[in-house]
């Protein structure tokens, strides 16, 4: 055998063996760094028997490096030798030398996907993420293997999401979805981003395409896919299709998300806003509850109750006042005033309700000894102030009540804080509104759902960009 044949045989063997070192060694190096690597789109293929044999032999990387250097000395234009040398230098933690070798490989072969990918990895491990993104973009451009192409693009997409460049991220995910629509991670992120941009039809199609595979998975693994599918169908108002999908993932981190797409959730929101006499908002949520479940009885009953509001009750009020005036017992008279104020409130006569409550407070101060103010009466006064537009007065009265630290049920305390948030929002004091709504979240009360909605409107809750890290883990 000639020297040339021996050299080529040695070169071929080394090139074959280096890939085992790269794919096994890079994992151990990554584990020793603090850099976070995006989850690969697919697991690495199993090692061949020759790779396993090489692994057991324990051939040292520095010896392999010497072999590559000999090859380069014989032929400085040997692309594979430069790339192999770069891999060895990377494994030996010599990043600068590795980058130099990669530059030589790319100079000789500008379309070398592997060289760009390794350079991207080095840039990422040294926290040069902008440079890493450029390298991975070039790697994906020249890479023929679809799974590797997806892996390279994934880093770029996650970087864009962290930078809140959502449209750019969506455009990138569209690119890789076009070439790998059945890749589970690609389908998931394409669905998630499509839902984010209200492209619900695209979202449901992407998950439907891999649904046969999902049925073979453990539900704990497939839940995130089903949520995106159910959410898309929900937004498309295909509630009969969405309901069974969402019901089967009502566990763990998805329970709360699924609950927010249910008729009871919207009924609870409607009930809360009805309590604060925000009838239009309440009716909006009732309509949504009934779109989801047209037979939801509680929603129909609340609609009937709201339809009775804002009617002319002047005759009723007149008779109630006569009854109050003829009542000699101050305690019973006060009870009548509370009923009158509540009736006026239901009729939308907030000025009249406030006047009646002021009369009641005077009566109580003059003839009834009490160790503490009545929370219900105080709340009605604050609510009346809010409804007639006296937002600052309402806030002051609420703060006055809260400062007394009167022991009250969580539902009442939560109501005061929620009303304070509404009043602060009405006064355009958004900082105070956020603080008040956040206080509601700390209290175990059904009003928490509405407070969360208000905070979302004020851009205070976690958004898709922040959730991206969780999905990538």
C-alpha positions in Angstrom: 0.0 0.0 0.0 1.4 3.4 -1.0 2.1 6.2 1.5 -0.6 8.2 -0.1 -3.2 5.4 0.4 -2.1 5.0 4.0 -2.4 8.7 4.6 -5.9 8.8 3.1 -7.0 5.7 5.1 -5.7 7.4 8.3 -7.5 10.6 7.4 -10.8 8.8 6.7 -10.7 6.9 10.0 -9.9 10.1 12.0 -12.7 12.0 10.4 -15.1 9.2 11.2 -14.0 9.0 14.8 -14.0 12.8 15.5 -17.8 12.9 15.2 -18.1 10.6 18.2 -15.9 13.0 20.2 -17.8 16.0 19.2 -21.3 14.7 20.0 -20.3 13.0 23.2 -17.7 15.5 24.4 -19.7 18.6 23.8 -22.4 17.4 26.1 -20.0 17.0 29.0 -18.5 20.5 28.3 -21.9 22.1 28.2 -22.8 20.5 31.5 -19.8 22.2 33.1 -20.8 25.6 31.9 -23.5 28.0 33.2 -24.8 28.8 29.8 -28.3 27.5 29.1 -28.7 25.5 25.9 -32.2 25.4 24.3 -33.8 22.0 24.3 -32.7 20.0 21.2 -35.5 19.5 18.7 -34.7 15.7 18.5 -32.4 13.4 20.4 -29.0 12.6 18.9 -29.0 9.3 16.9 -27.6 6.2 18.6 -23.8 5.7 18.3 -22.6 3.1 15.8 -20.7 0.1 16.8 -17.4 1.5 15.6 -18.1 4.7 17.6 -18.8 2.7 20.7 -15.6 0.7 20.2 -13.6 3.9 19.9 -15.2 5.3 23.0 -14.2 2.2 25.0 -10.6 2.5 23.7 -10.2 5.8 25.4 -8.2 7.5 22.6 -7.0 10.8 23.9 -8.2 14.1 22.2 -4.7 15.6 22.3 -3.3 12.6 20.3 -6.1 13.0 17.8 -5.2 16.7 17.6 -1.7 15.8 16.7 -2.9 13.6 13.9 -5.0 16.4 12.4 -2.0 18.8 12.6 0.0 16.3 10.6 -2.7 16.1 8.0 -2.8 19.9 7.8 1.0 20.1 7.5 0.8 17.7 4.5 -2.1 19.6 3.0 -3.0 23.1 4.3 -6.2 23.1 2.2 -7.7 20.0 3.9 -11.0 21.3 5.1 -11.9 18.2 7.1 -8.6 18.3 8.9 -9.1 22.0 9.9 -12.6 21.2 11.1 -11.4 18.1 13.0 -8.6 20.2 14.6 -11.2 22.8 15.6 -13.3 20.2 17.3 -10.3 18.8 19.3 -9.3 22.3 20.4 -12.8 23.0 21.5 -12.9 19.8 23.6 -9.5 20.7 25.1 -11.1 24.1 26.1 -9.0 26.2 23.7 -11.7 28.3 22.2 -9.5 30.9 20.5 -7.5 28.2 18.7 -10.7 26.4 17.8 -12.2 29.6 16.3 -9.0 30.1 14.2 -9.2 26.6 12.9 -12.9 27.1 12.1 -12.1 30.3 10.2 -9.6 28.3 8.1 -12.2 25.6 7.4 -14.8 28.3 6.4 -12.3 30.1 4.2 -11.7 26.9 2.3 -15.4 25.9 2.3 -17.8 28.8 2.9 -20.8 26.5 3.0 -19.5 24.3 5.8 -22.6 24.0 8.1 -20.7 22.1 10.8 -18.0 24.8 11.1 -20.6 27.6 11.5 -22.5 25.5 14.1 -19.4 24.8 16.2 -18.5 28.5 16.0 -22.0 29.4 17.1 -21.6 27.0 20.1 -18.4 28.7 21.1 -19.9 32.1 20.8 -22.9 31.0 22.9 -20.7 29.6 25.7 -18.8 32.9 25.8 -22.0 34.8 26.1 -21.6 36.4 22.6 -25.2 35.6 21.7 -25.5 38.1 18.8 -22.5 36.5 17.1 -23.8 33.0 18.0 -27.1 33.9 16.3 -25.3 34.9 13.1 -23.3 31.7 13.1 -26.4 29.5 13.7 -28.2 31.3 10.9 -25.4 30.5 8.5 -25.3 26.9 9.8 -29.0 26.4 9.2 -28.7 28.0 5.8 -26.2 25.4 4.6 -27.3 22.4 6.7 -29.0 19.6 4.8 -30.1 17.6 7.9 -33.6 18.9 8.8 -33.2 18.1 12.5 -29.9 20.0 12.8 -31.4 22.9 10.9 -34.3 23.0 13.4 -31.8 22.9 16.3 -29.8 25.8 15.0 -33.0 27.9 14.3 -34.3 27.1 17.8 -31.5 29.1 19.4 -32.2 32.1 17.2 -35.9 31.9 17.9 -35.5 31.7 21.7 -33.1 34.6 21.6 -35.6 36.8 19.7 -38.4 35.9 22.1 -36.2 36.9 25.1 -35.5 40.2 23.3 -39.3 40.6 22.8 -38.9 40.6 19.1 -42.0 38.5 18.7 -42.8 39.1 15.0 -39.2 38.2 14.0 -39.4 35.1 16.1 -42.7 34.1 14.5 -41.2 34.6 11.0 -38.3 32.3 11.9 -40.6 29.6 13.3 -42.6 29.8 10.1 -39.4 29.1 8.2 -38.6 25.9 10.1 -42.2 24.8 10.2 -42.2 24.8 6.4 -39.4 22.2 6.4 -40.3 20.3 9.5 -44.0 20.4 10.2 -44.1 17.1 12.0 -41.3 17.9 14.4 -43.0 18.0 17.7 -41.1 21.0 19.2 -41.5 22.9 15.9 -45.2 22.2 15.8 -45.6 23.2 19.4 -43.8 26.6 19.1 -45.5 27.3 15.8 -48.9 26.7 17.4 -48.0 28.8 20.5 -46.7 31.7 18.4 -49.7 31.5 16.0 -52.0 31.7 19.0 -50.1 34.7 20.3 -50.6 36.4 16.9 -54.3 35.4 16.7 -53.6 33.0 13.9 -55.8 30.3 15.5 -56.5 28.3 12.4 -52.8 27.8 11.8 -52.3 26.9 15.4 -54.9 24.1 15.5 -53.7 22.8 12.1 -50.2 22.4 13.4 -51.2 20.3 16.4 -53.8 18.3 14.5 -51.0 17.2 12.1 -49.1 15.5 15.0 -52.1 14.4 17.0 -51.7 10.7 16.1 -48.2 10.8 17.7 -49.5 12.7 20.8 -52.0 10.0 21.5 -49.1 7.6 22.0 -47.5 9.9 24.5 -48.1 10.1 28.3 -50.7 12.8 28.9 -48.2 14.7 31.1 -45.9 15.1 28.1 -48.6 15.9 25.6 -50.6 18.3 27.8 -48.9 21.4 26.5 -49.7 20.5 22.9 -53.4 19.8 23.7 -53.6 23.1 25.5 -52.5 25.1 22.4 -55.0 23.0 20.3 -57.8 23.6 22.8 -57.0 27.3 23.1 -57.0 27.7 19.3 -60.4 25.9 19.0 -61.8 28.0 21.9 -60.7 31.2 20.1 -62.3 30.0 16.9 -65.5 29.5 19.0 -65.5 25.8 18.2 -66.4 25.1 21.9 -67.8 21.6 21.4 -64.4 20.5 20.0 -62.3 22.5 22.5 -64.2 21.3 25.6 -63.2 17.5 25.6 -59.6 18.4 24.7 -59.3 20.9 27.6 -61.1 18.8 30.1 -58.5 16.0 29.9 -55.6 18.3 30.8 -57.2 19.9 33.9 -54.2 19.1 36.1 -50.9 20.6 37.2 -49.9 23.9 35.6 -52.7 23.6 33.0 -55.6 23.5 35.4 -55.7 27.2 36.0 -55.2 27.9 32.3 -58.1 25.6 31.4 -60.3 27.1 34.1 -60.0 30.5 32.4 -61.6 29.1 29.3 -64.7 27.8 31.0 -68.2 29.1 31.5 -67.9 29.1 35.4 -64.8 31.4 35.1 -66.7 34.0 33.0 -69.7 33.7 35.2 -67.6 34.5 38.2 -66.2 37.6 36.4 -69.7 38.7 35.6 -70.8 38.2 39.2 -67.9 40.3 40.4 -68.6 43.2 38.1 -72.3 43.0 38.8 -71.5 43.6 42.5 -69.7 46.8 41.6 -72.5 47.8 39.3 -70.5 47.6 36.1 -73.4 46.1 34.3 -72.0 46.4 30.8 -68.9 44.5 31.7 -70.9 41.9 33.6 -73.2 41.3 30.6 -70.1 40.9 28.3 -68.8 38.1 30.5 -72.2 36.5 30.8 -72.5 36.4 27.0 -69.1 34.7 26.8 -70.2 32.1 29.4 -73.3 31.3 27.5 -71.4 31.1 24.2 -69.2 28.4 25.8 -72.2 26.6 27.5 -75.6 27.8 26.4 -77.3 25.8 29.2 -75.3 27.4 32.0 -78.2 28.1 34.4 -76.4 30.5 36.7 -75.6 32.8 33.8 -79.2 33.0 32.7 -80.3 33.8 36.3 -77.8 36.6 36.6 -78.9 38.0 33.3 -82.4 38.1 34.5 -81.3 39.9 37.7 -79.4 42.5 35.8 -82.3 43.1 33.5 -84.3 44.3 36.6 -81.7 47.0 37.3 -82.1 50.7 36.4 -85.8 50.7 36.5 -88.1 53.4 38.0 -88.5 52.5 41.6 -89.6 56.0 42.9 -93.0 54.7 44.1 -91.3 51.8 45.9 -88.8 54.2 47.5 -91.6 56.5 48.7 -93.4 53.7 50.5 -90.1 52.5 52.1 -89.4 56.0 53.4 -92.8 56.2 54.9 -92.2 52.9 56.7 -88.8 54.2 57.9 -90.2 57.5 59.2 -93.0 55.7 61.1 -90.5 53.4 62.8 -89.6 54.6 66.4 -86.9 52.1 67.0 -83.6 53.6 65.8 -82.1 50.2 65.0 -85.0 49.2 62.8 -85.2 52.6 61.2 -81.5 52.3 60.3 -82.3 48.9 58.7 -84.9 50.6 56.5 -82.4 53.2 55.4 -80.0 50.5 54.3 -82.8 48.8 52.3 -83.7 52.1 50.7 -80.1 52.9 49.8 -79.6 49.4 48.3 -82.8 49.7 46.3 -81.7 53.1 44.9 -78.3 51.6 44.1 -80.0 48.8 42.1 -82.0 51.4 40.2 -78.9 53.3 39.3 -79.8 56.3 41.5 -76.3 56.6 43.0 -76.8 60.2 44.2 -80.0 59.2 46.0 -78.3 56.2 47.5 -75.4 58.3 48.8 -77.8 60.8 50.4 -79.7 58.0 52.1 -76.6 56.5 53.5 -75.4 59.8 54.8 -78.8 60.1 56.6 -78.3 56.7 58.0 -74.8 57.6 59.3 -76.1 60.7 61.0 -78.8 58.6 62.7 -76.3 56.0 63.8 -74.0 58.7 65.2 -76.7 60.4 67.1 -78.8 57.7 68.5 -77.0 54.3 68.2 -73.8 53.6 70.1 -71.6 51.3 68.2 -68.0 50.1 68.8 -67.2 50.0 65.1 -68.7 51.2 61.8 -70.8 48.8 59.7 -68.6 47.4 56.8 -71.6 46.9 54.5 -72.9 50.4 54.9 -69.4 51.9 54.5 -68.9 49.8 51.4 -72.1 51.0 49.8 -71.1 54.7 50.5 -67.7 54.1 48.8 -69.4 52.4 45.9 -71.9 55.2 45.5 -69.0 57.8 45.5 -67.3 55.7 42.8 -70.4 55.4 40.6 -71.1 59.2 40.7 -67.5 59.9 39.7 -66.1 61.0 43.0 -63.1 58.8 42.6 -60.8 60.6 45.0 -63.5 60.8 47.7 -64.1 57.0 47.3 -60.4 56.2 47.7 -60.2 58.4 50.8 -63.2 56.7 52.4 -61.8 53.3 51.5 -58.5 54.1 53.0 -60.2 55.5 56.1 -62.0 52.1 56.6 -58.9 50.1 55.9 -56.9 52.1 58.4 -59.2 51.0 61.2 -58.2 47.4 60.6 -61.6 46.1 61.4 -61.8 42.3 61.3 -64.0 41.4 58.3 -64.4 38.3 56.1 -61.9 38.0 53.2 -64.7 38.6 50.7 -65.4 42.1 52.2 -61.8 43.0 52.5 -61.2 42.0 48.9 -64.2 44.0 47.8 -62.8 47.2 49.4 -59.4 46.7 47.7 -61.0 45.9 44.3 -63.2 49.0 44.6 -60.2 51.1 45.4 -58.5 49.8 42.3 -61.5 50.7 40.2 -61.7 54.2 41.7 -57.9 54.7 41.2 -58.2 53.7 37.6 -61.1 56.1 37.2 -58.9 58.8 38.8 -56.1 57.8 36.3 -53.8 56.9 39.1 -52.6 53.6 37.5 -49.9 53.0 40.0 -52.4 53.1 42.9 -54.8 50.9 40.9 -52.1 48.2 40.4 -51.2 48.2 44.1 -54.9 47.8 45.0 -55.5 45.0 42.5 -52.4 43.2 43.7 -53.6 43.4 47.2 -56.7 41.5 46.1 -54.6 38.7 44.7 -53.2 38.2 48.2 -56.6 37.5 49.6 -58.5 34.2 49.2 -61.6 35.5 47.5 -63.4 34.9 44.2 -62.8 38.6 43.3 -59.2 37.5 42.6 -60.1 36.5 39.0 -61.4 40.0 38.2 -58.3 41.6 39.8 -56.1 39.5 37.6 -58.1 40.6 34.6 -57.6 44.2 35.6 -53.8 43.7 36.1 -53.6 42.1 32.7 -55.2 45.1 31.2 -52.6 47.2 33.0 -49.8 45.1 31.6 -48.7 43.7 34.9 -48.9 39.9 34.5 -46.4 37.5 32.9 -46.6 37.6 29.2 -45.6 35.1 26.4 -42.0 36.4 26.3 -41.5 35.4 30.0 -43.1 32.0 29.6 -40.8 31.1 26.7 -38.1 30.0 29.1 -40.5 27.6 30.9 -41.6 26.0 27.6 -38.0 25.5 26.5 -37.0 23.6 29.7 
